[in-house]
Protein backbone atom coordinates (compact mmCIF):
# COMPACT_ATOMS: atom_id res chain seq x y z
CA UNK A 1 0.00 0.00 0.00
CA UNK A 2 1.37 3.39 -0.98
CA UNK A 3 2.37 5.65 1.90
CA UNK A 4 0.35 8.85 1.80
CA UNK A 5 1.99 12.21 2.31
CA UNK A 6 0.23 15.50 2.84
CA UNK A 7 1.65 16.88 -0.38
CA UNK A 8 0.02 13.98 -2.28
CA UNK A 9 -3.45 15.14 -1.24
CA UNK A 10 -5.33 17.71 -3.31
CA UNK A 11 -7.06 20.66 -1.67
CA UNK A 12 -10.38 19.19 -2.79
CA UNK A 13 -9.92 16.31 -0.34
CA UNK A 14 -9.45 18.73 2.56
CA UNK A 15 -12.52 20.66 1.41
CA UNK A 16 -14.50 17.41 1.27
CA UNK A 17 -13.42 16.54 4.78
CA UNK A 18 -14.43 20.02 5.94
CA UNK A 19 -17.90 19.53 4.43
CA UNK A 20 -18.19 16.14 6.13
CA UNK A 21 -16.89 17.38 9.48
CA UNK A 22 -19.44 20.21 9.44
CA UNK A 23 -22.41 18.01 8.56
CA UNK A 24 -22.83 19.26 5.01
CA UNK A 25 -22.18 15.74 3.69
CA UNK A 26 -23.48 12.44 5.01
CA UNK A 27 -20.87 9.72 5.47
CA UNK A 28 -21.93 7.80 2.37
CA UNK A 29 -21.73 10.95 0.23
CA UNK A 30 -18.32 11.73 1.71
CA UNK A 31 -16.96 8.26 0.93
CA UNK A 32 -18.42 8.25 -2.57
CA UNK A 33 -16.79 11.58 -3.40
CA UNK A 34 -13.56 10.61 -1.66
CA UNK A 35 -13.25 7.54 -3.92
CA UNK A 36 -12.52 9.88 -6.84
CA UNK A 37 -9.15 10.65 -5.24
CA UNK A 38 -8.21 7.02 -4.54
CA UNK A 39 -5.75 6.71 -7.43
CA UNK A 40 -2.14 5.73 -8.00
CA UNK A 41 -2.08 2.99 -5.37
CA UNK A 42 -4.02 4.98 -2.78
CA UNK A 43 -7.17 3.21 -1.56
CA UNK A 44 -10.26 4.82 -0.04
CA UNK A 45 -9.49 3.03 3.22
CA UNK A 46 -5.94 4.37 3.40
CA UNK A 47 -7.08 7.86 2.37
CA UNK A 48 -9.78 7.84 5.05
CA UNK A 49 -7.32 6.63 7.67
CA UNK A 50 -4.88 9.37 6.70
CA UNK A 51 -7.34 12.25 6.88
CA UNK A 52 -9.19 11.27 10.08
CA UNK A 53 -7.91 12.39 13.54
CA UNK A 54 -5.11 10.42 15.22
CA UNK A 55 -5.62 10.92 18.95
CA UNK A 56 -3.35 8.10 20.09
CA UNK A 57 -0.06 9.45 18.78
CA UNK A 58 -0.49 13.21 18.81
CA UNK A 59 -1.06 14.14 22.46
CA UNK A 60 1.47 16.72 23.63
CA UNK A 61 0.52 16.95 27.32
CA UNK A 62 -0.92 13.82 28.92
CA UNK A 63 -3.56 13.75 31.63
CA UNK A 64 -1.08 12.41 34.21
CA UNK A 65 1.63 14.97 33.43
CA UNK A 66 3.34 15.65 36.79
CA UNK A 67 3.65 19.35 35.96
CA UNK A 68 -0.12 19.71 36.21
CA UNK A 69 -3.03 19.13 38.49
CA UNK A 70 -5.74 18.10 36.06
CA UNK A 71 -9.11 16.63 36.99
CA UNK A 72 -12.67 16.38 35.78
CA UNK A 73 -15.18 18.47 37.66
CA UNK A 74 -18.86 19.32 37.36
CA UNK A 75 -20.47 22.73 37.43
CA UNK A 76 -23.98 24.07 37.06
CA UNK A 77 -25.34 25.62 33.87
CA UNK A 78 -28.88 26.64 34.85
CA UNK A 79 -29.72 28.27 31.48
CA UNK A 80 -28.04 25.53 29.47
CA UNK A 81 -27.69 21.81 29.99
CA UNK A 82 -27.79 21.65 33.79
CA UNK A 83 -24.83 19.81 35.26
CA UNK A 84 -21.84 20.02 32.90
CA UNK A 85 -18.61 18.04 33.08
CA UNK A 86 -15.33 19.78 32.35
CA UNK A 87 -11.58 19.26 32.59
CA UNK A 88 -10.04 21.67 35.11
CA UNK A 89 -6.26 22.05 34.91
CA UNK A 90 -3.61 24.20 36.54
CA UNK A 91 0.16 24.07 37.16
CA UNK A 92 1.01 21.67 39.97
CA UNK A 93 3.42 24.16 41.53
CA UNK A 94 1.02 27.13 41.49
CA UNK A 95 1.28 28.94 44.82
CA UNK A 96 -1.21 31.74 44.26
CA UNK A 97 -4.23 32.61 42.19
CA UNK A 98 -4.12 32.34 38.42
CA UNK A 99 -6.08 33.90 35.56
CA UNK A 100 -8.61 31.59 33.94
CA UNK A 101 -9.16 30.37 30.38
CA UNK A 102 -12.27 28.62 29.10
CA UNK A 103 -11.26 26.24 26.29
CA UNK A 104 -14.09 25.49 23.86
CA UNK A 105 -14.20 22.35 21.74
CA UNK A 106 -15.16 21.91 18.10
CA UNK A 107 -18.51 20.50 16.93
CA UNK A 108 -17.92 17.04 18.36
CA UNK A 109 -17.63 17.38 22.13
CA UNK A 110 -14.64 17.31 24.43
CA UNK A 111 -12.34 14.98 22.54
CA UNK A 112 -8.74 14.06 23.51
CA UNK A 113 -7.27 16.84 21.38
CA UNK A 114 -9.17 19.65 23.12
CA UNK A 115 -8.35 18.13 26.51
CA UNK A 116 -4.71 18.31 25.40
CA UNK A 117 -5.07 21.97 24.36
CA UNK A 118 -6.60 22.78 27.74
CA UNK A 119 -3.62 21.24 29.51
CA UNK A 120 -1.26 23.22 27.27
CA UNK A 121 -3.06 26.40 28.37
CA UNK A 122 -2.59 25.41 32.02
CA UNK A 123 1.12 24.78 31.49
CA UNK A 124 1.37 28.35 30.21
CA UNK A 125 0.40 29.58 33.67
CA UNK A 126 -3.39 29.61 33.77
CA UNK A 127 -6.23 27.69 35.33
CA UNK A 128 -8.14 26.25 32.38
CA UNK A 129 -11.59 24.74 32.12
CA UNK A 130 -12.58 22.70 29.06
CA UNK A 131 -16.30 21.86 29.28
CA UNK A 132 -18.02 19.06 27.41
CA UNK A 133 -21.25 20.39 25.89
CA UNK A 134 -22.28 16.78 25.24
CA UNK A 135 -22.59 16.10 28.99
CA UNK A 136 -26.43 16.14 28.92
CA UNK A 137 -26.27 13.42 26.23
CA UNK A 138 -23.74 11.26 28.05
CA UNK A 139 -20.56 13.13 27.13
CA UNK A 140 -18.07 12.73 24.29
CA UNK A 141 -18.82 9.20 23.00
CA UNK A 142 -15.31 8.21 21.97
CA UNK A 143 -15.37 9.01 18.25
CA UNK A 144 -15.78 12.29 16.43
CA UNK A 145 -18.41 10.87 14.08
CA UNK A 146 -20.63 9.94 17.01
CA UNK A 147 -19.76 13.22 18.73
CA UNK A 148 -20.92 15.29 15.76
CA UNK A 149 -24.16 13.32 15.64
CA UNK A 150 -24.78 14.00 19.33
CA UNK A 151 -23.88 17.67 19.17
CA UNK A 152 -26.45 18.22 16.40
CA UNK A 153 -29.08 17.20 18.94
CA UNK A 154 -28.36 20.18 21.17
CA UNK A 155 -29.38 23.78 20.61
CA UNK A 156 -26.27 25.86 20.03
CA UNK A 157 -27.57 28.78 22.11
CA UNK A 158 -28.10 26.44 25.05
CA UNK A 159 -24.54 25.22 24.59
CA UNK A 160 -23.42 28.84 24.57
CA UNK A 161 -24.98 29.15 28.01
CA UNK A 162 -22.92 26.17 29.17
CA UNK A 163 -19.71 27.98 28.27
CA UNK A 164 -20.89 31.25 29.77
CA UNK A 165 -21.53 29.28 32.97
CA UNK A 166 -17.97 27.92 32.71
CA UNK A 167 -16.73 31.51 32.65
CA UNK A 168 -18.74 32.23 35.78
CA UNK A 169 -17.42 29.07 37.47
CA UNK A 170 -13.81 30.10 36.83
CA UNK A 171 -14.47 33.71 37.77
CA UNK A 172 -15.63 32.57 41.22
CA UNK A 173 -13.11 29.76 41.68
CA UNK A 174 -10.88 30.26 44.76
CA UNK A 175 -7.76 29.56 42.66
CA UNK A 176 -8.66 32.17 40.01
CA UNK A 177 -7.82 35.86 40.07
CA UNK A 178 -11.21 36.67 38.56
CA UNK A 179 -9.72 37.56 35.19
CA UNK A 180 -11.03 35.09 32.61
CA UNK A 181 -10.60 34.69 28.86
CA UNK A 182 -11.86 32.21 26.29
CA UNK A 183 -10.26 30.39 23.37
CA UNK A 184 -12.23 28.20 20.99
CA UNK A 185 -11.87 26.31 17.75
CA UNK A 186 -14.38 26.05 14.88
CA UNK A 187 -17.73 25.79 16.77
CA UNK A 188 -15.69 26.96 19.73
CA UNK A 189 -14.56 29.96 17.71
CA UNK A 190 -18.21 30.95 17.28
CA UNK A 191 -18.74 30.43 21.01
CA UNK A 192 -15.74 32.67 21.73
CA UNK A 193 -17.12 35.42 19.52
CA UNK A 194 -20.56 35.12 21.10
CA UNK A 195 -19.17 35.14 24.64
CA UNK A 196 -17.46 38.43 23.75
CA UNK A 197 -20.92 39.71 22.82
CA UNK A 198 -22.87 38.32 25.77
CA UNK A 199 -20.42 38.43 28.70
CA UNK A 200 -19.51 42.05 29.55
CA UNK A 201 -17.06 40.84 32.21
CA UNK A 202 -15.07 38.69 29.76
CA UNK A 203 -11.45 39.87 29.72
CA UNK A 204 -10.23 38.42 26.41
CA UNK A 205 -11.48 36.25 23.54
CA UNK A 206 -9.50 34.22 20.99
CA UNK A 207 -11.61 32.63 18.24
CA UNK A 208 -9.79 30.21 15.94
CA UNK A 209 -11.58 30.05 12.55
CA UNK A 210 -14.93 30.73 14.18
CA UNK A 211 -18.24 31.89 12.81
CA UNK A 212 -19.00 35.55 13.38
CA UNK A 213 -21.81 37.33 15.24
CA UNK A 214 -24.14 39.48 13.19
CA UNK A 215 -22.94 43.09 12.83
CA UNK A 216 -25.92 44.48 14.76
CA UNK A 217 -24.74 42.92 18.06
CA UNK A 218 -21.07 43.84 17.69
CA UNK A 219 -21.61 47.05 19.73
CA UNK A 220 -22.13 44.84 22.80
CA UNK A 221 -18.56 43.52 22.66
CA UNK A 222 -16.36 44.73 25.53
CA UNK A 223 -13.53 42.17 25.48
CA UNK A 224 -10.43 42.58 23.32
CA UNK A 225 -10.31 40.04 20.49
CA UNK A 226 -7.51 38.06 18.85
CA UNK A 227 -8.79 36.26 15.75
CA UNK A 228 -7.07 33.51 13.76
CA UNK A 229 -8.07 32.45 10.22
CA UNK A 230 -6.74 29.98 7.65
CA UNK A 231 -6.39 31.45 4.16
CA UNK A 232 -7.96 28.37 2.53
CA UNK A 233 -10.96 28.36 4.86
CA UNK A 234 -13.33 30.02 2.40
CA UNK A 235 -16.49 29.08 4.32
CA UNK A 236 -15.58 30.86 7.57
CA UNK A 237 -13.68 33.67 5.89
CA UNK A 238 -16.73 34.80 3.93
CA UNK A 239 -18.16 36.37 7.07
CA UNK A 240 -14.97 38.16 8.17
CA UNK A 241 -15.19 41.38 6.08
CA UNK A 242 -18.60 42.34 7.50
CA UNK A 243 -17.48 41.45 11.04
CA UNK A 244 -14.28 43.45 10.72
CA UNK A 245 -16.18 46.43 9.31
CA UNK A 246 -18.49 46.38 12.34
CA UNK A 247 -15.54 46.07 14.76
CA UNK A 248 -13.91 49.09 13.13
CA UNK A 249 -17.14 51.08 13.01
CA UNK A 250 -17.69 50.63 16.73
CA UNK A 251 -14.03 51.10 17.67
CA UNK A 252 -13.56 47.65 19.17
CA UNK A 253 -10.13 46.37 20.19
CA UNK A 254 -9.07 43.50 17.98
CA UNK A 255 -6.19 41.93 16.09
CA UNK A 256 -6.68 39.42 13.28
CA UNK A 257 -4.27 37.13 11.46
CA UNK A 258 -4.77 35.27 8.20
CA UNK A 259 -2.36 32.32 7.91
CA UNK A 260 -1.23 31.73 4.33
CA UNK A 261 -2.05 28.36 2.75
CA UNK A 262 -3.64 27.16 6.00
CA UNK A 263 -6.87 25.20 6.10
CA UNK A 264 -9.76 25.33 8.52
CA UNK A 265 -8.60 23.39 11.57
CA UNK A 266 -4.94 24.22 10.98
CA UNK A 267 -4.25 24.26 14.73
CA UNK A 268 -5.47 20.70 15.25
CA UNK A 269 -2.33 18.58 15.12
CA UNK A 270 -4.24 15.28 14.99
CA UNK A 271 -5.26 15.65 11.31
CA UNK A 272 -3.32 16.39 8.11
CA UNK A 273 -5.00 19.80 7.92
CA UNK A 274 -2.50 20.74 10.63
CA UNK A 275 -0.06 23.46 9.62
CA UNK A 276 2.82 23.30 12.08
CA UNK A 277 4.24 26.75 11.37
CA UNK A 278 0.86 28.50 11.48
CA UNK A 279 -0.31 26.55 14.53
CA UNK A 280 2.77 27.30 16.61
CA UNK A 281 2.72 30.97 15.69
CA UNK A 282 -1.00 31.29 16.41
CA UNK A 283 -0.60 29.58 19.80
CA UNK A 284 2.38 31.79 20.71
CA UNK A 285 0.30 34.84 19.85
CA UNK A 286 -2.59 33.46 21.87
CA UNK A 287 -0.54 32.97 25.03
CA UNK A 288 1.11 36.38 24.64
CA UNK A 289 -2.35 37.92 24.28
CA UNK A 290 -3.67 36.17 27.39
CA UNK A 291 -0.55 37.15 29.33
CA UNK A 292 -1.12 40.77 28.37
CA UNK A 293 -4.87 40.87 28.98
CA UNK A 294 -5.26 38.52 31.95
CA UNK A 295 -2.04 38.90 33.94
CA UNK A 296 -1.52 42.67 33.87
C-alpha positions in Angstrom: 0.0 0.0 0.0 1.4 3.4 -1.0 2.4 5.6 1.9 0.3 8.8 1.8 2.0 12.2 2.3 0.2 15.5 2.8 1.7 16.9 -0.4 0.0 14.0 -2.3 -3.5 15.1 -1.2 -5.3 17.7 -3.3 -7.1 20.7 -1.7 -10.4 19.2 -2.8 -9.9 16.3 -0.3 -9.5 18.7 2.6 -12.5 20.7 1.4 -14.5 17.4 1.3 -13.4 16.5 4.8 -14.4 20.0 5.9 -17.9 19.5 4.4 -18.2 16.1 6.1 -16.9 17.4 9.5 -19.4 20.2 9.4 -22.4 18.0 8.6 -22.8 19.3 5.0 -22.2 15.7 3.7 -23.5 12.4 5.0 -20.9 9.7 5.5 -21.9 7.8 2.4 -21.7 10.9 0.2 -18.3 11.7 1.7 -17.0 8.3 0.9 -18.4 8.3 -2.6 -16.8 11.6 -3.4 -13.6 10.6 -1.7 -13.3 7.5 -3.9 -12.5 9.9 -6.8 -9.2 10.7 -5.2 -8.2 7.0 -4.5 -5.8 6.7 -7.4 -2.1 5.7 -8.0 -2.1 3.0 -5.4 -4.0 5.0 -2.8 -7.2 3.2 -1.6 -10.3 4.8 0.0 -9.5 3.0 3.2 -5.9 4.4 3.4 -7.1 7.9 2.4 -9.8 7.8 5.0 -7.3 6.6 7.7 -4.9 9.4 6.7 -7.3 12.2 6.9 -9.2 11.3 10.1 -7.9 12.4 13.5 -5.1 10.4 15.2 -5.6 10.9 18.9 -3.3 8.1 20.1 -0.1 9.4 18.8 -0.5 13.2 18.8 -1.1 14.1 22.5 1.5 16.7 23.6 0.5 17.0 27.3 -0.9 13.8 28.9 -3.6 13.7 31.6 -1.1 12.4 34.2 1.6 15.0 33.4 3.3 15.6 36.8 3.7 19.4 36.0 -0.1 19.7 36.2 -3.0 19.1 38.5 -5.7 18.1 36.1 -9.1 16.6 37.0 -12.7 16.4 35.8 -15.2 18.5 37.7 -18.9 19.3 37.4 -20.5 22.7 37.4 -24.0 24.1 37.1 -25.3 25.6 33.9 -28.9 26.6 34.8 -29.7 28.3 31.5 -28.0 25.5 29.5 -27.7 21.8 30.0 -27.8 21.7 33.8 -24.8 19.8 35.3 -21.8 20.0 32.9 -18.6 18.0 33.1 -15.3 19.8 32.3 -11.6 19.3 32.6 -10.0 21.7 35.1 -6.3 22.1 34.9 -3.6 24.2 36.5 0.2 24.1 37.2 1.0 21.7 40.0 3.4 24.2 41.5 1.0 27.1 41.5 1.3 28.9 44.8 -1.2 31.7 44.3 -4.2 32.6 42.2 -4.1 32.3 38.4 -6.1 33.9 35.6 -8.6 31.6 33.9 -9.2 30.4 30.4 -12.3 28.6 29.1 -11.3 26.2 26.3 -14.1 25.5 23.9 -14.2 22.4 21.7 -15.2 21.9 18.1 -18.5 20.5 16.9 -17.9 17.0 18.4 -17.6 17.4 22.1 -14.6 17.3 24.4 -12.3 15.0 22.5 -8.7 14.1 23.5 -7.3 16.8 21.4 -9.2 19.6 23.1 -8.4 18.1 26.5 -4.7 18.3 25.4 -5.1 22.0 24.4 -6.6 22.8 27.7 -3.6 21.2 29.5 -1.3 23.2 27.3 -3.1 26.4 28.4 -2.6 25.4 32.0 1.1 24.8 31.5 1.4 28.4 30.2 0.4 29.6 33.7 -3.4 29.6 33.8 -6.2 27.7 35.3 -8.1 26.3 32.4 -11.6 24.7 32.1 -12.6 22.7 29.1 -16.3 21.9 29.3 -18.0 19.1 27.4 -21.3 20.4 25.9 -22.3 16.8 25.2 -22.6 16.1 29.0 -26.4 16.1 28.9 -26.3 13.4 26.2 -23.7 11.3 28.1 -20.6 13.1 27.1 -18.1 12.7 24.3 -18.8 9.2 23.0 -15.3 8.2 22.0 -15.4 9.0 18.3 -15.8 12.3 16.4 -18.4 10.9 14.1 -20.6 9.9 17.0 -19.8 13.2 18.7 -20.9 15.3 15.8 -24.2 13.3 15.6 -24.8 14.0 19.3 -23.9 17.7 19.2 -26.4 18.2 16.4 -29.1 17.2 18.9 -28.4 20.2 21.2 -29.4 23.8 20.6 -26.3 25.9 20.0 -27.6 28.8 22.1 -28.1 26.4 25.1 -24.5 25.2 24.6 -23.4 28.8 24.6 -25.0 29.2 28.0 -22.9 26.2 29.2 -19.7 28.0 28.3 -20.9 31.3 29.8 -21.5 29.3 33.0 -18.0 27.9 32.7 -16.7 31.5 32.7 -18.7 32.2 35.8 -17.4 29.1 37.5 -13.8 30.1 36.8 -14.5 33.7 37.8 -15.6 32.6 41.2 -13.1 29.8 41.7 -10.9 30.3 44.8 -7.8 29.6 42.7 -8.7 32.2 40.0 -7.8 35.9 40.1 -11.2 36.7 38.6 -9.7 37.6 35.2 -11.0 35.1 32.6 -10.6 34.7 28.9 -11.9 32.2 26.3 -10.3 30.4 23.4 -12.2 28.2 21.0 -11.9 26.3 17.8 -14.4 26.0 14.9 -17.7 25.8 16.8 -15.7 27.0 19.7 -14.6 30.0 17.7 -18.2 30.9 17.3 -18.7 30.4 21.0 -15.7 32.7 21.7 -17.1 35.4 19.5 -20.6 35.1 21.1 -19.2 35.1 24.6 -17.5 38.4 23.8 -20.9 39.7 22.8 -22.9 38.3 25.8 -20.4 38.4 28.7 -19.5 42.1 29.6 -17.1 40.8 32.2 -15.1 38.7 29.8 -11.5 39.9 29.7 -10.2 38.4 26.4 -11.5 36.2 23.5 -9.5 34.2 21.0 -11.6 32.6 18.2 -9.8 30.2 15.9 -11.6 30.1 12.5 -14.9 30.7 14.2 -18.2 31.9 12.8 -19.0 35.5 13.4 -21.8 37.3 15.2 -24.1 39.5 13.2 -22.9 43.1 12.8 -25.9 44.5 14.8 -24.7 42.9 18.1 -21.1 43.8 17.7 -21.6 47.0 19.7 -22.1 44.8 22.8 -18.6 43.5 22.7 -16.4 44.7 25.5 -13.5 42.2 25.5 -10.4 42.6 23.3 -10.3 40.0 20.5 -7.5 38.1 18.9 -8.8 36.3 15.8 -7.1 33.5 13.8 -8.1 32.5 10.2 -6.7 30.0 7.7 -6.4 31.5 4.2 -8.0 28.4 2.5 -11.0 28.4 4.9 -13.3 30.0 2.4 -16.5 29.1 4.3 -15.6 30.9 7.6 -13.7 33.7 5.9 -16.7 34.8 3.9 -18.2 36.4 7.1 -15.0 38.2 8.2 -15.2 41.4 6.1 -18.6 42.3 7.5 -17.5 41.4 11.0 -14.3 43.5 10.7 -16.2 46.4 9.3 -18.5 46.4 12.3 -15.5 46.1 14.8 -13.9 49.1 13.1 -17.1 51.1 13.0 -17.7 50.6 16.7 -14.0 51.1 17.7 -13.6 47.7 19.2 -10.1 46.4 20.2 -9.1 43.5 18.0 -6.2 41.9 16.1 -6.7 39.4 13.3 -4.3 37.1 11.5 -4.8 35.3 8.2 -2.4 32.3 7.9 -1.2 31.7 4.3 -2.1 28.4 2.8 -3.6 27.2 6.0 -6.9 25.2 6.1 -9.8 25.3 8.5 -8.6 23.4 11.6 -4.9 24.2 11.0 -4.2 24.3 14.7 -5.5 20.7 15.3 -2.3 18.6 15.1 -4.2 15.3 15.0 -5.3 15.7 11.3 -3.3 16.4 8.1 -5.0 19.8 7.9 -2.5 20.7 10.6 -0.1 23.5 9.6 2.8 23.3 12.1 4.2 26.8 11.4 0.9 28.5 11.5 -0.3 26.6 14.5 2.8 27.3 16.6 2.7 31.0 15.7 -1.0 31.3 16.4 -0.6 29.6 19.8 2.4 31.8 20.7 0.3 34.8 19.8 -2.6 33.5 21.9 -0.5 33.0 25.0 1.1 36.4 24.6 -2.4 37.9 24.3 -3.7 36.2 27.4 -0.5 37.2 29.3 -1.1 40.8 28.4 -4.9 40.9 29.0 -5.3 38.5 31.9 -2.0 38.9 33.9 -1.5 42.7 33.9 
